[in-house]
Every structure is written in C-alpha cells, then in structure tokens.
Amino acid sequence: MNMAKTKTHTRFVCQQCGRVSASYMGKCPQCSAFDSMVEEVVHDEPVAKGPANVRGLTGRSIPHPISEIGGEAEDRIHLPIGEFARVLGGGIVPGSIILVGGDPGIGKSTLLLQMAMEMADKKRVLYVSGEESERQIKMRAVRLVNGVGAQRDEQASKSLDGSAVSLNLPNNLLLVTETNLEVILNHVRDSKPDLLIVDSIQTVYLSELDSSAGSVSQVRECSSHLRELAKSSGISVFMIGHVTKDGAIAGPRVLEHIVDTVLYLEGDRFQAYRLLRSVKNRFGATAEVGVFEMREGGLVEVTNPSEAFLAERLVNAAGSAIAVTMEGTRPILVEIQGLTSPTQFGNARRTPNGVDFNRLLLITAVLTRRVGLKLAEHDVFVNVVGGIQIDEPAADLAIAAAIASSWKDVPVRAEAVLIGEIGLAGELRMPGQMVARLREAQKLGFKTAIVPRAIRSPHSGGMGSEYPKGIEIIEVRSLDQALDAALKKSK
C-alpha cells in the first residue's frame, strides 16, 4: 500500500498585511512594516479530490432565481443597551459576526460583559475568554451588577457559585476559559447558545496550524471558522480584537472583510467618555456612534452627549468656540479650545488634540494669509473637550474662531455655534446635514448660528429656506466676515 508522504517547508508571513515570502525580509515590500515577518512551518498534505473535501457553509449549495428568494427582513434581537443597539443599526441580527476593537484598557471586555448580562435574561449566552479565568470574569460581573461593595462581599465569601451572597447574576450566561477553537466549537455544540462572545480572537488558535496564536494564519482561519458557524447555525458571534500601535485592528486586513460589522471603542483612557464607532456595518448605517461614560459600575449610556460635553464649559472665555459635528446620523455639539502663545524657540509649534494635524496647519495658514493674524511667531494649540476626535471639515470655522479669539483675547459670542468648511481662498463652504445640526443647537438653547451663505436655490439642494425657526442665522461668505460676527467688539 502506497503511503502519501507529507512535505514540510517554511515561509515568512507579514503580521501586518499577510504578505507571504519564501525568505525573511527586514521590511515588508507591501505595507513597509519593519520586523513584521514571522516564520511559519507549513505541512503540504495530499488533498483528496472530489465533493467530499469541499468546505462550505452548509455542505450543499444550490443556486436559486432571485425572484424566488424570500426578501422579508429578519427580526433583530432586541438589545437593552440603547447606545449599543444604535450603533448596530437597531439590534443584533441573528447569524451576524461582529468585531469590536479598541486600545488596551479602554473597556471592550467590560462593554461586552455588560451586554452579555443584559441579553442573558432572555437568551443563552456563551462567553469564551482566552485572557481571564472564570473567577476573574465573575468578579468583574459582580462589580458591574452590585458595585464595589458587593465585590468585596463576594471576595470575602470565597464562593464561585454565588450561593453565600445574594447576587443578581443570570443563569443563562455561561463562562469558559479556552483558547483551542476545536474545543470552543464543541462547547457551542453542547450548550447551544444564541450569542457567542470570543475574547479575544488573537488568543484563539487551531491545533492543525503550526503557527502561534495571534499570527496572520491563525487569525484568518479562526475567523473563517467562526463566520461559518454564525452563518450556518444562526448564532450571533462577537469577537474582541486587539489593535496595533497605529490604532488598526491587529491581524490581516481580510479579518475586517470576513465579519459583518466592525466597531471601534475609542476615547482617552484618562477621560470618562467612550465612543463606540461603527466603521463597517452590513445591516445598518456606517459611521454611527454611541456615547458611554466609564464609571465604577461599568459603562453608562450618555443619551445626550452634547449636553455632557458642554457641561463644564466656561462661558465668555477667550479661545473657546462651539462646533456641531455629525457622528453618523447624530449631531453632537462639542467645545473647541484654542490657545496662542509667543514661541520660545525658532520654529512655532502646532499642537492639535482631537483634530487632524494637517487640517490645523491649513487653518492657521488661511488665518495668517487671508485674515492677517500674525501666527508665524506664535505656538498654536487646539483641543477638543471630552476626548472626542473630529475628522469632518465642518468644524473648520469653530477651530479658526477659537484660534482668533485667543490671539485677539476676545471671547466668541456665548450663544453662538459656528459651522462651516474653510477653503484656501478664505471662503466658507456649506457642509451636509445643516438642518439637523441647527436643530440640535436650538434644542440646547443656542440663539445664533454662524453658517456659510447658501448659494444654491432650494430646488437644487440648498438648505437656506429650510432652516429651523427660533434661532438667528448669520450667513457669511468669507472667514473674515465670520470672525467679525463671532467675536465681541472691544469698547
């Protein structure tokens, strides 16, 4: 009897982009990452030909005419955490696979454990952790449910089942510490959960692969197996993903293509607010955002983030302006602070916190060239209060007003919001969703809005005739006119 021989060879795989090379290279030619090539051992096993070896979601796939396929929308699973449900598009879609990323210690595991405890009242949830023991997870669950005092009581009781202490912990939440994916799938087959949480995908491995957990091959194959589990069984799968120093989810880029939804939990670790942002969602709007506040009892929903971000605002302070930014479909009012100071060095510094550095350079150049502010010998600092990151150009006018206010030492009108994109010629351009921004500003009590003048007619898409009543609209064409309207005149 002839025995098929198994051949073994080595290859080098980039842990950033997944490029495969036969030899080691110090710099990846595809993504330009240094020291990212990791050696992997590959076993070339003979593959049997025929339909028995075909891998698929259900084993058999039959093409159907599109007219005969049911088009009814599948009912979503209700999620009691409103901000989380908002980001997902209204709830959890059965059979979906969701990836949650974020910096270490930002609250990813806390958020998913809170969700698991809320969902366990009506659904069966399996929480798989490769980083913490069952007791560690329960200690965090006790703290989330009953606060710090109950956690001290739980530690004193020395009981894992909670019988000695009266705790409101759900019985439908199953915990297990496991990193072998084959064993995890066996647990899923035995417990039959409605929701599976894997914390984290970088700790899970397949024993048939020789590479270590967290490598490109392991992350790609484990994610593919979990996707097939979700699509074939209808179980909703949540995966936590580590991020690199650049802020991207670690592992191959194909990981984000495999999943249905990609969420990022953002925020400053030294600030209380956390933003759950959707960057990909096959079942809802992208760029949606949910706002939470980190407290002793976990992450608490912030239903009115604009009011929270402006709570500690110092009215009539020079260098402060209010911008209205859109996070998905939600308008949020944020305070932008600017500070100018004579430089003590040869080159003036530009230091942004919460805004893009290149955008700050553009705005300061326009202020210098078109408005006449002498910023060449001044350090310019810009900060967005609350740790939020602003990427859209609609906040340009507020940033410029904050810088000009600090340079002139004249406060911006306290009751005014500033909305507009700045062009290189000093002109102002109309951003999108202006009506929604103005309604949010009016709801929070602002009386004036300084906006670009609407050039297009209402029939061609202009919004000038649709502005809400009850808020004064000051339309301007240039940055110079906007600053004259925003800054109080000194007497």
MOVEN-V912687 format. One record per residue. N is the residue number from 1. RES is the residue in one small letter. SS is DSSP state (2 for helix, 1 for strand, 0 for the rest). PHI is phi in degrees with one decimal (999 if undefined). NEAR is the number of other C-alpha atoms within 8 Angstrom. Layout:
BEGIN
N:RES:SS:PHI:NEAR
N:RES:SS:PHI:NEAR
END
This chain:
BEGIN
1:m:0:999:2
2:n:0:-83.9:3
3:m:0:-101.4:4
4:a:0:-72.5:5
5:k:0:-88.0:6
6:t:0:-100.0:8
7:k:1:-97.2:7
8:t:1:-124.9:8
9:h:1:-143.9:8
10:t:1:-110.3:9
11:r:1:-144.6:12
12:f:1:-119.2:13
13:v:1:-119.8:14
14:c:1:-72.3:13
15:q:0:-80.0:12
16:q:0:-98.4:12
17:c:0:-117.9:10
18:g:0:88.2:11
19:r:0:-65.1:8
20:v:1:-105.2:8
21:s:1:-134.5:8
22:a:0:-76.4:7
23:s:0:-132.0:6
24:y:0:-76.1:8
25:m:0:-132.3:7
26:g:0:-68.3:8
27:k:1:-127.6:10
28:c:0:-69.6:14
29:p:0:-71.2:5
30:q:0:-92.3:6
31:c:0:-111.8:7
32:s:0:63.4:7
33:a:0:-84.0:8
34:f:1:-93.0:7
35:d:0:53.7:8
36:s:0:-104.6:12
37:m:1:-82.4:13
38:v:1:-119.5:8
39:e:1:-75.8:9
40:e:1:-130.7:10
41:v:1:-99.8:10
42:v:1:-119.0:10
43:h:1:-100.4:8
44:d:1:-86.3:8
45:e:0:-94.2:7
46:p:0:-65.2:7
47:v:0:-106.0:4
48:a:0:-74.0:5
49:k:0:-88.3:6
50:g:0:126.6:6
51:p:2:-67.9:5
52:a:2:-68.6:5
53:n:2:-98.5:7
54:v:0:-76.4:7
55:r:0:-99.8:5
56:g:0:-153.6:7
57:l:0:-74.9:9
58:t:0:-123.1:6
59:g:0:93.8:7
60:r:0:-133.7:6
61:s:0:-127.9:5
62:i:0:-125.1:4
63:p:0:-65.9:4
64:h:0:-126.5:6
65:p:0:-61.1:6
66:i:2:-63.6:5
67:s:2:-69.3:4
68:e:2:-95.9:6
69:i:0:-87.5:7
70:g:0:-63.2:4
71:g:0:-111.4:4
72:e:0:-70.4:4
73:a:0:-69.8:4
74:e:0:-77.0:6
75:d:0:-64.7:5
76:r:1:-83.1:9
77:i:1:-81.7:8
78:h:0:-66.1:8
79:l:0:-114.2:12
80:p:0:-64.2:8
81:i:0:-81.3:9
82:g:2:-61.9:8
83:e:2:-66.9:13
84:f:2:-67.3:10
85:a:2:-63.0:14
86:r:2:-62.3:12
87:v:2:-68.3:14
88:l:2:-76.6:13
89:g:0:100.4:9
90:g:0:119.9:10
91:g:0:152.1:11
92:i:1:-95.9:12
93:v:1:-82.9:11
94:p:0:-59.0:10
95:g:0:82.1:12
96:s:0:-90.3:14
97:i:1:-124.8:14
98:i:1:-124.0:13
99:l:1:-109.8:13
100:v:1:-116.1:13
101:g:1:-118.5:14
102:g:1:165.1:14
103:d:0:-65.6:10
104:p:0:-61.3:7
105:g:0:77.8:6
106:i:0:-80.3:12
107:g:0:120.3:9
108:k:2:-64.1:12
109:s:2:-65.3:8
110:t:2:-63.9:10
111:l:2:-63.9:10
112:l:2:-71.8:9
113:l:2:-68.6:9
114:q:2:-60.6:11
115:m:2:-63.0:11
116:a:2:-61.9:11
117:m:2:-68.2:11
118:e:2:-69.6:10
119:m:2:-74.6:12
120:a:0:-69.5:13
121:d:0:-67.8:8
122:k:0:-124.3:5
123:k:0:-123.3:10
124:r:0:-94.2:13
125:v:1:-122.9:15
126:l:1:-114.4:14
127:y:1:-105.7:13
128:v:1:-106.2:13
129:s:1:-121.1:14
130:g:0:-106.8:13
131:e:0:-121.1:8
132:e:0:-130.4:8
133:s:0:-81.8:10
134:e:2:-60.4:9
135:r:2:-67.6:7
136:q:2:-63.2:8
137:i:2:-65.9:10
138:k:2:-68.1:8
139:m:2:-59.9:11
140:r:2:-70.0:9
141:a:2:-64.8:11
142:v:2:-63.1:14
143:r:2:-64.3:14
144:l:2:-68.7:11
145:v:2:-81.8:10
146:n:2:-117.0:12
147:g:2:87.4:11
148:v:2:-67.4:9
149:g:2:-62.8:8
150:a:2:-67.7:10
151:q:2:-65.5:12
152:r:2:-65.1:8
153:d:2:-65.0:9
154:e:2:-66.1:13
155:q:2:-66.2:9
156:a:2:-72.4:6
157:s:2:-75.4:8
158:k:0:57.4:6
159:s:0:-123.1:9
160:l:0:-85.8:5
161:d:0:-88.2:4
162:g:0:77.3:9
163:s:0:-70.5:6
164:a:0:-82.4:6
165:v:0:-126.6:8
166:s:0:-79.7:6
167:l:0:-123.6:8
168:n:0:-94.3:6
169:l:0:-105.4:8
170:p:0:-75.2:8
171:n:0:-81.9:6
172:n:0:-84.0:9
173:l:1:-98.3:12
174:l:1:-102.3:9
175:l:1:-114.6:10
176:v:1:-153.5:10
177:t:1:-103.8:11
178:e:0:-158.0:11
179:t:0:-120.7:10
180:n:1:-80.4:10
181:l:2:-66.0:11
182:e:2:-60.2:8
183:v:2:-67.8:8
184:i:2:-61.7:11
185:l:2:-64.6:8
186:n:2:-65.7:8
187:h:2:-62.6:8
188:v:2:-65.3:10
189:r:2:-66.1:7
190:d:2:-79.0:6
191:s:2:-87.6:7
192:k:0:52.1:7
193:p:0:-80.2:11
194:d:0:-89.5:10
195:l:1:-140.6:12
196:l:1:-119.9:13
197:i:1:-119.3:13
198:v:1:-114.8:13
199:d:1:-125.9:14
200:s:0:-125.3:13
201:i:2:-67.5:13
202:q:2:-74.8:12
203:t:2:-98.1:11
204:v:0:-90.2:16
205:y:1:-142.7:15
206:l:0:-104.2:11
207:s:0:-69.0:7
208:e:0:-75.1:4
209:l:0:-100.2:9
210:d:0:-82.5:8
211:s:0:-72.5:9
212:s:0:-79.2:7
213:a:0:-62.8:10
214:g:0:93.5:12
215:s:0:-73.7:11
216:v:2:-59.7:13
217:s:2:-64.3:8
218:q:2:-65.4:15
219:v:2:-63.9:17
220:r:2:-65.7:12
221:e:2:-71.2:9
222:c:2:-64.1:13
223:s:2:-64.7:11
224:s:2:-65.2:9
225:h:2:-64.3:8
226:l:2:-68.7:10
227:r:2:-65.7:11
228:e:2:-63.9:10
229:l:2:-62.8:11
230:a:2:-64.9:14
231:k:2:-73.4:11
232:s:2:-86.2:9
233:s:2:-107.5:7
234:g:0:83.1:11
235:i:0:-78.2:14
236:s:1:-82.5:15
237:v:1:-116.4:14
238:f:1:-110.9:12
239:m:1:-121.4:13
240:i:1:-94.7:14
241:g:1:-121.1:14
242:h:0:-72.9:12
243:v:1:-117.8:13
244:t:0:-82.9:8
245:k:0:-66.7:5
246:d:0:-85.7:5
247:g:0:94.6:8
248:a:0:-88.1:7
249:i:1:-66.8:10
250:a:0:-65.7:9
251:g:0:108.1:15
252:p:0:-70.7:12
253:r:0:-63.4:9
254:v:2:-64.0:7
255:l:2:-58.9:11
256:e:2:-73.8:8
257:h:2:-81.5:7
258:i:2:-70.6:9
259:v:0:-79.2:12
260:d:0:-85.8:12
261:t:1:-137.4:14
262:v:1:-120.6:14
263:l:1:-118.5:13
264:y:1:-121.0:12
265:l:1:-97.1:15
266:e:1:-115.7:11
267:g:0:142.0:11
268:d:0:-82.7:10
269:r:0:-62.2:7
270:f:0:-96.1:4
271:q:0:-111.0:8
272:a:0:-84.1:9
273:y:1:-89.1:12
274:r:1:-127.6:13
275:l:1:-114.8:13
276:l:1:-97.4:14
277:r:1:-112.2:13
278:s:1:-98.0:15
279:v:1:-107.6:11
280:k:1:-151.9:10
281:n:1:-155.8:12
282:r:0:-76.6:6
283:f:0:-122.6:9
284:g:0:-171.3:8
285:a:0:-74.7:9
286:t:0:-86.1:9
287:a:0:62.9:10
288:e:0:-77.4:14
289:v:1:-142.2:14
290:g:1:-121.2:11
291:v:1:-113.4:13
292:f:1:-130.3:13
293:e:1:-121.8:11
294:m:1:-81.6:11
295:r:1:-129.3:8
296:e:0:-61.7:8
297:g:0:-89.0:12
298:g:1:110.0:10
299:l:1:-88.7:11
300:v:1:-110.1:9
301:e:1:-64.9:10
302:v:0:-112.2:10
303:t:0:-76.2:6
304:n:0:-124.9:6
305:p:2:-65.3:10
306:s:2:-61.2:9
307:e:2:-64.6:9
308:a:2:-68.3:8
309:f:2:-71.1:12
310:l:0:-101.6:10
311:a:0:-63.6:6
312:e:0:-103.8:5
313:r:0:-69.8:6
314:l:0:-94.7:5
315:v:0:-69.6:5
316:n:0:61.8:9
317:a:0:-97.0:8
318:a:0:-67.2:11
319:g:0:88.9:18
320:s:1:-127.5:16
321:a:1:-142.1:14
322:i:1:-108.3:12
323:a:1:-111.7:15
324:v:1:-117.6:15
325:t:1:-106.6:13
326:m:1:-101.8:10
327:e:1:-110.1:10
328:g:0:71.4:10
329:t:0:-100.8:6
330:r:1:-107.9:8
331:p:1:-81.6:12
332:i:1:-130.1:12
333:l:1:-89.9:15
334:v:1:-131.9:13
335:e:1:-93.8:13
336:i:1:-111.0:15
337:q:1:-109.7:14
338:g:1:-126.6:15
339:l:1:-143.2:13
340:t:1:-116.6:11
341:s:1:-146.3:8
342:p:1:-57.3:7
343:t:0:-72.2:11
344:q:0:-100.8:4
345:f:0:-123.4:5
346:g:0:-69.1:5
347:n:0:-109.5:6
348:a:0:-70.5:11
349:r:0:-95.5:8
350:r:1:-126.2:10
351:t:1:-121.6:9
352:p:1:-98.8:11
353:n:1:-136.8:7
354:g:0:104.2:11
355:v:0:-128.1:13
356:d:0:-71.8:9
357:f:2:-63.1:9
358:n:2:-65.6:6
359:r:2:-66.7:8
360:l:2:-64.2:11
361:l:2:-61.7:9
362:l:2:-63.1:9
363:i:2:-66.2:12
364:t:2:-66.3:10
365:a:2:-65.9:8
366:v:2:-67.4:12
367:l:2:-62.5:13
368:t:2:-73.9:12
369:r:2:-82.2:8
370:r:2:-95.4:9
371:v:2:-103.4:10
372:g:0:94.5:7
373:l:0:-77.1:9
374:k:0:-88.1:7
375:l:0:-99.7:10
376:a:0:-65.1:6
377:e:0:-108.2:9
378:h:1:-123.7:12
379:d:1:-74.8:14
380:v:1:-119.9:14
381:f:1:-120.4:10
382:v:1:-129.2:15
383:n:1:-135.8:11
384:v:1:-99.8:15
385:v:0:-68.6:10
386:g:0:99.5:7
387:g:0:80.0:10
388:i:0:-79.5:9
389:q:0:-106.2:7
390:i:0:-107.7:10
391:d:0:-113.0:6
392:e:0:-84.0:7
393:p:2:-75.3:9
394:a:2:-65.0:12
395:a:2:-89.5:15
396:d:2:-57.8:12
397:l:2:-64.7:14
398:a:2:-66.4:15
399:i:2:-63.9:14
400:a:2:-64.0:11
401:a:2:-66.3:15
402:a:2:-65.5:17
403:i:2:-67.0:15
404:a:2:-64.7:12
405:s:2:-63.0:16
406:s:2:-69.4:15
407:w:2:-66.0:12
408:k:2:-87.3:6
409:d:0:58.1:8
410:v:0:-125.8:13
411:p:0:-72.5:14
412:v:1:-75.4:17
413:r:0:-52.9:9
414:a:0:-66.0:7
415:e:0:-95.4:8
416:a:1:-110.3:13
417:v:1:-112.6:14
418:l:1:-122.7:14
419:i:0:-134.0:16
420:g:0:162.9:16
421:e:1:-97.5:13
422:i:1:-100.1:13
423:g:0:-95.0:8
424:l:0:-68.5:7
425:a:0:-85.2:6
426:g:0:87.7:12
427:e:1:-83.4:10
428:l:1:-108.0:14
429:r:1:-119.3:9
430:m:0:-78.8:11
431:p:0:-83.0:10
432:g:0:-80.8:4
433:q:0:55.2:6
434:m:2:-66.5:9
435:v:2:-64.0:10
436:a:2:-63.6:8
437:r:2:-64.5:13
438:l:2:-68.2:11
439:r:2:-65.5:9
440:e:2:-66.6:11
441:a:2:-65.1:12
442:q:2:-65.2:11
443:k:2:-64.0:7
444:l:0:-90.9:7
445:g:0:95.2:7
446:f:0:-78.4:12
447:k:0:-98.8:10
448:t:1:-133.8:11
449:a:1:-133.5:14
450:i:1:-100.2:15
451:v:1:-134.3:12
452:p:1:-66.3:13
453:r:0:-72.2:10
454:a:0:-75.2:10
455:i:0:-86.4:5
456:r:0:-75.4:7
457:s:0:-76.1:10
458:p:2:-58.1:9
459:h:2:-74.3:5
460:s:2:-103.3:6
461:g:0:111.8:7
462:g:0:-69.4:11
463:m:0:-113.1:11
464:g:2:-61.4:9
465:s:2:-83.1:6
466:e:2:-107.8:6
467:y:0:-64.1:8
468:p:0:-67.9:8
469:k:0:-81.0:4
470:g:0:92.6:6
471:i:0:-133.2:10
472:e:1:-74.6:7
473:i:1:-105.2:8
474:i:1:-106.1:9
475:e:1:-95.6:9
476:v:1:-132.9:12
477:r:0:-104.9:10
478:s:1:-127.4:10
479:l:2:-66.3:13
480:d:2:-61.0:9
481:q:2:-65.1:9
482:a:2:-64.7:11
483:l:2:-67.8:10
484:d:2:-62.2:8
485:a:2:-77.5:9
486:a:2:-87.1:11
487:l:1:-92.0:12
488:k:0:-70.8:10
489:k:0:-82.1:5
490:s:0:-76.6:4
491:k:0:-99.9:2
END
